[in-house]
Amino acid sequence: MSSAGSSQSGSLVPATGSLPVIECPSHPDRKLVLLTATTEKNRGRRFYRCMKGYRTENACDFFIWEDKYYKYLVDNGFLDDAFLDTTAIDRSKQVQASLPTDVMMQGRQDVAELKGTVRLLEKNLADMQGTVRLLEKNVAEMQGTISTLKADKMILCAMAIVLAAVLIVAML
């Protein structure tokens, strides 16, 4: 999700924001970083990006302008749709004004991390359900094998009885 006109040619300046900072979609071990562009065209404009491999040819290309980041958070389940409602935004600004910025930022970051954890747990649950189905299939196959072995055992016992009878008759 790269956007043209980033601060690639300028230096990166860390910024502070009030939106939750999430993990990079391509590198879950890395949190996005909020930066401010210093290029002539975008000076002062803020953006989020992954810093994995920054300034190397294998650098992560995840990049999103701050004004698009809010919608990205909503579209990907990190924030509720209600936050897009303008009245909700106005209420949010009132709440923001009454709370210290660091408390708000921490709260939003905690919510984003919890939503990420829920998504991970949902994925793990789906994986475990697949494993349970596979185990159920294996149990059914083993039960079939056991039934076959029991039938084979009965046939062998019957053959042993017949063989014993033949031997007894032959000895007489």
N, C-alpha and C positions, 0 to 999 in steps of 0.2 A: 504494500500500500504506500508506495513512495509518491511524494508530491514534488513537482518541479519547483525550483526556486528556494531550495533549502539553504542552510548556511554552510554548504560544503566548502565554499571558497573562503569563508570568513572563519573567525574563531568561534568557539562555542561558549556561551555564557549561561551558567546555571540560573534557573528562574524558580520562583516559588509560586505554587498555584493552590487552588482549593478543590480541584477534582482528584479523585482517587488515582493513584499510580498503580497500574496493573503490570503483570508479567508480560514479556514480549510473546506474542502468539507463536513465533517461530522458535523461541528460546525460553522455555518456562523457568529456566534457572536464572534469568536476568529480568530485573524490573526495568520498565521504561524510565527515561530520564526527561524531565521538563527543562527545555533550554530556550534561550532567546537568540533569534537570528541577529547577526551583526553585518550581514551583507547590505549593500546600498539599497537594493530593491526591497528587501524585507526587514530592514533594521527595526529592532524592537518587537517584531512579531514572534510569538511563542509557539513552540512545537514540542511534540513528544517523539522520542526515538529510542531505538535499542542501541546500546553502545558496544555490543559484542563485535569485536574485531575492528573497532572504529579506526579509520584511516589505514586500513589494509585492504587488499583486493578481495578478501573473503568477508568483508564487513556485512553485518545484517542490514538489509535495506528497509526495515520497518521504520516508517516516518509518517507522522500525521500532524497537521496544523492543529493548534489548540481549539479553534472554532469548530473543527470537524471531529475532534476527540470526544466531545460531549455526546454527540449522536452515535459515535462508535461504541461508547460505553453502554448506551441504551440499547442499541441494536444487538449487542453481544451479551446482554443480560447482566452487566455490571451495575447498572442503575435502572430503576423502575421507569416505565413510560410516563408515569405521573409527573416526573421531573420536567418533561418537555412542555407541559401545560404552562402557559405564561403566568397564570395565577399562582401555580406551584413555584415557578421561578421567583416571582415577587415575594412569596412567603419564605422561600429559601433565602433570599437576600436579607429579609428581616431577621431570620434566625441567625444567619451568618454575622450580621451586625452585632448581635447580642452575645455571640460566642467568640472566645479567643480563636484566632486563625489556626493555631497549632492543634487545638482540640478538634476543630472541624475537620482539618486535614487528616488527622489520625483516625477519626470516626469514619470518614469516607474510605480511607485506605483499608481499615478493618473490614468494612462492608464488602469492598471489592475483593479482598483476600478470602473472606468467607464464601462469597459467591463462587470464586474460583475453586475453593475446597469442595463446595457442594457439587459443582460440575465434575470434579475429579472423582468424588464418591459415587456419583451417578454412573460414570464410566466404569468404575471398579465393580459396581453392582451388576451392570450389564455383562461384564466379563465373567463374574462369578456365576451368573445365571446360565451363561453359555457352558461353563465348566460343569455345573450341576446337570444340565441336559446331556452332556457327554458322559458323565458318570452314570446317569440313569440308563443310557444306551448300553454302556459297558456291563452294568449289572444285569440287564435283560439278556445280553449275549451270554454272560456267565451262567445265568439260570438255564438257558437253552442247552449249554454245554453240559451242565450238571444233569439235566433230564436225559440227555443222550447217553451220558456215562452210566446212569442208573439203569437205563434200558439195556445197554451193552452188558452190564453186570448181571442182569437177570438172564440174558441169553447165555452168558458164559456159565452161570450156575446151572441152568437147564442142560447145557451141553455136558457139564461135569457129571450131572446125575445120570444122563443117558449113557455116558462113557462108563461110569461106575456099574451101571446095570449090565452093559455089554460085557464088561470084564467078569462080573459075577456069573453071568450066564456061561461065559467061555470057560470059567474055572469049574463049573459043574460038569 
